Structure formats: structure tokens, C-alpha cells
Amino acid sequence: MWDLTEAYGADARPERLNLVLGVYRDQTGGTPVMAAVREAEIRLAERSASKEYRGLSGNTAFNRAMLSMVLGSGGAAERAVAVQTVAGSGALRLLADLICRTRPGTTVWISDPAYVNHRPILEAAGLTVRTYGWLDAEGRFDTEGMLRDLGRARRDDVVLLQGCCHNPTGVDPTAQAWEAVAELASEHGWVPFVDLAYHGLGDGLEADLAATRLFAERVPEMLVAVSCSKNFGLYSDRTGCAVVLGASRQSLRHVETALQNAARTLYSMPPEHGAAVVTAILEDDGLRDLWRAELDGMRARIEDNRRGLTAELTALGRGEQADVLARQKGMFSMLPLTPRQMLRLRSRFAIYGTTAGRINIAGIPAHRIPCLAQGVAAVLGEGTG
């Protein structure tokens, strides 16, 4: 991914289009600071709080706010512990280390395809990785295939699930499919490990958190890695949270200490600024409402981009491929192109996506959508050779 970004930077063509990195961009191609974030930062600066160390768990008010946002008003938050992490990737690694330290030899299942960093993070922590199916031949979510594969997961295995807006495919399970997966977890005794990185950018914040809350209701143990990079726009502030749910608060009496010990060896303690910003937003009614409105606006722009691209492809005689894209949601879409076709899209049209076909649908200026559609249609017309 980063090598493609470097290649894009070296490309002198003025029409080049970078759809590789997973960042939200506005109509000008910039990544704006959200108004709620800016106002929270002003208030924090005026307060001039000390920058002394927070401790290995990070900002405890932020951790409470994350538990409330992710798990809702039910009883699940009462049997959970949370520690602040270095963004969502840090949460993934911290929880992977916890698994390895407490249950050596554990197998973790990930989707195929998966977020590009899932396997490296898990294997770097010393875990065994297996895969379960995600898409059928028509690019739809493969409920039967996923349930068949996870039917082979053993008790105490861990299954890594993306809670919404699946990266890289943009394809999510239906509510009924999530119910079936939760029932399977409850029956077989494997542990869900939910990666939440895009909540609020798919069907809305509450809808995007529904699957995570469903698992919290159905299973005694669960892990959740939460990122604030996308939905708060805090990419470089590296703000996230690792959550562990147990059967009871008593069952978790040693978990926070274990997470702190793991954090100590990885990065000692997380950065404060982003966590303070998120806490200020979530604890203030006005800032929270402003943030939710901005988040809804971002989601609407992403949906408009996807509709625009599918409409352009349909007009170019590529209705079948457009229908596949129309079913996707969130920041990413998988173009129906082979690696060779993605290379041609880059070389001929200066359009940069990953070799696997993933593009950041949130990174397209609206006026460039026709150019993208024309490039995709052109390489499709050349065949797969």
C-alpha cells in the first residue's frame, strides 16, 4: 500500500488519482479536520492541562466513553474492561498479545479476503491464522460458506470479525446472517474478536454497532479493537481502544493488568491528545451532536460517490459490474478487476488502487467519478489478459 502511495507521489501526470489510502477526502481532495474536533482542541488548549504521563491504560475517561459508545446502555459495559491504545492497529496487536500470553497456541480465524494488516499482526504476536470465506462467486456475502468454515472452529478458537464496512470488500452480512454467526459462536464456544474501524460510515452509527452489541449479548467472552481514525478524522493522532468482555466483572480481575503489561513492552503508554479530543466530544452534548451530524454528512458523501460511480458504469454498458458495487458500503469498494487490469488502470489512466482491486470510494472528488468509470470500463473491455 505504501509503495503505491510512493509511486503515486512520483507520478507527474496531473490527472492522477490516489484511491489507495483509507482516508476520507472532501470534494477538494483534502482530508478536513472535523469542526467538532477543532472546537474540542480549542477548548483543550484554553484549559492548558498538564502533559504528564497518564499511565499504562491511557485516558480512563476516554476508555469509559468508548465502552459506552460501543456497547450501549445495556449491561455489557458492566462486564468489560478497556485500555487506550495506539489507534486500531495497536488495539489489534495488544489483544493478539493478550491471546498469546493467556492461551498459547490459539488459532485465530480471519476472513478471506481480509484487511491487509490482520494476518501480519496476528502472526507477529505468535498466533496461528486460518481463514473463512466471505464472498460468493457473484460478489455477495457468502453466509453458507462462512458458517460452513466457522463450523470447523474449535472451542476457544478466536474469530476475527469486522463489525461493519468490511475492508477490503465493502460487503457486510445481513442482520439475519449476523444472528446466525452469533448463534454459531454461542453453540461452539469460540471467541469473537471484533475489529471496529469504520462505524458510522456504513448505515449510521447505531446500525453499524449493532453486530458488536449482538455478540456482547450472546457470548460470555469477546474482544473488540476500536479505532477513532476514520470516524473522528484523527488519523495521525493514533487514537484507539482495546476492549475485553468477560462473563462477569470478577472474571476480568487480571485482564486489565495483563493488557497493561503487554502495552508496557510494546509502546509503554498511548498518546493523550486524540483521546482527550474524543472524550471532550462525547462528554459534551453540543459537540457530540455536531460530531454525529458531520459523521452523517461524511457517510452521505460516500453513498453519493458510490451511486455516482454505479450510474456512470451502467451508462457505459457495465451494469453487471455496477450492480456488484452498488451492494457495497463504507469507505472501500472492490472493483471487479484482476491484478493485471488494476495495473493497466494505473499505467493508462493514472488511477491508483490496490492490486487486489480495492479503492477508497471516499477519496474520489465527485467531478472525477466519470473519469474513474471510463477507465474501469476501458480495462474491462480489454479483457483479463
Disulfide bonds with the S-S distance in Angstrom:
none
